[in-house]
Amino acid sequence: MGMKWRDFFESGNAARVAALWAGLGVALGAFGAHALKPVWLERPTGLEVWKTAVLYHLVHAVVMLVVAMQGTRANRLAWGLMATGTLCFSGSLYLLSTVGWKALGPVTPLGGLVLLAGWVALAVAPGRRTP
């Protein structure tokens, strides 16, 4: 029937995904700094937007890794919210800064709200271990 959310964490897959998510953030940071130089000539503000996307991406990837290693039921929710929020927030900024898809503008603050919800989930149940 497929892997359950609990199994995803207990198998170590959540930690693996978080580590890969962090690695992707590093790769995107380097890509933006080097390969996208021609894009930043056309979009001078794009580099700062890209840097913001990378910062939020990396910070939340590290938190996701720590949360995945805690193994708590409540923190699984935080992990999922942070993964989704990062995808929406940073993902929309990556696209806005490079290709200028203005239709994605509303996705960025929604992603930010989902990230905040992840932090609230951590605050409500910070690290109590469950079997």
N, C-alpha and C positions, 0 to 999 in steps of 0.2 A: 504493500500500500504506500510505499514511499517513505522517506525519512520524516520523522516528526521533528518539530521545533526543538524539543528537549534532546532528542538524539543528535541533532545538528550541533548542539553545544557539547554534549557529553563525548562525542566522537572526536572532538578537537577541531571540527570543521569550521566553527565560528571563529576560532583563533587563526586558523589558516587563511580564511577569507579576509579577516581584518589585517593580517600581515601583508597579504597580496594587495589589499586596498591601500595600505600605507606605501607599499612599493610603487603602486600606480601613481600615487601623489608625488613621490620623488621623481618618477619618470616624466610626469606632466610638468613639474616645475622646471626640470632641465630642458624639456622640449620647448616650453614657452620662452625660456631665457635664450636659447640658441637657435632652434629651427624656425621660430616664428618671428625673427627679427624683421623680415620684409613686411609681415602683417602689421607690426607695431609702427612701421613708417607710415602706413595708410591709416592706422587707428591709434593715435598717440596715447589715448587714455586706456586702450585695451590692455597694456602691460600691467597697469595697476589693478585693473579688474581681474586679470589672470592671477596675479599674486594673491589677491584676496581669496580667490577660489582655491588656490593651492594651500594657503594657510589654514582655511577652514577644513579642507579635505584632510590634511595631515593631522591636525589636532584631533579631529573626530576619529580618524583611523586608529590613532594611538589609544584613545579612550575605548574604542570598540575592542581593541586587543586586550586591554586590562579587564574590561567587563567580561569578555569571553573566558578569561582565565579565572574569574571569580566563581562561576558556576551557580549563580543564584537565579531563581525563577523570575523575580522582579527585574533583575538586571537584563534578562533576555529581552524584555520589552524595550528597555533603554537602547540595547544594541540594535534592535530592528528599527527603532525610530531614528537613531543616528545614521544608520546605513541609508535609510530612505531619505532623510533630511540632507545628507551629504550629496547624494545623487541629484536631488532636486536643486539644492542651493548651489553647490559648486558646479554641477553639470550645466545648469542654466548659465552661470557666469562664464564658464569655458566657452560655450557657444555664443553668448552675447558678445564677448570680447573679441572673438575671431571672425565669426561670420555675420554678426549683427542681427541675429534673429530676434527682433524686438517683440515678437509674439510671446517669447519666453520670459519677458519682463515680469509678469505676475507669478511665475513659478519660483523665482528667487525668494521673495518674502514668505511664500508658503513653505518652502524648504527650510527657511530660517525658523519658522514656527514649529516645524516638526523637530528640528534640532533642539529647540528650547523644550519641547515636550520630552525629549530624551533625557535632558538634564533634570527636568522635574521628576521623571521616573526614577532617576538615580537618587535624587534627594528624598523621595518618599520611602524607598527601601534600599538603603546603601549597604550592600554587601552581606546580607544575612544568607548564610549557606543553607540550601535545602537539599534533601536527598534526591 
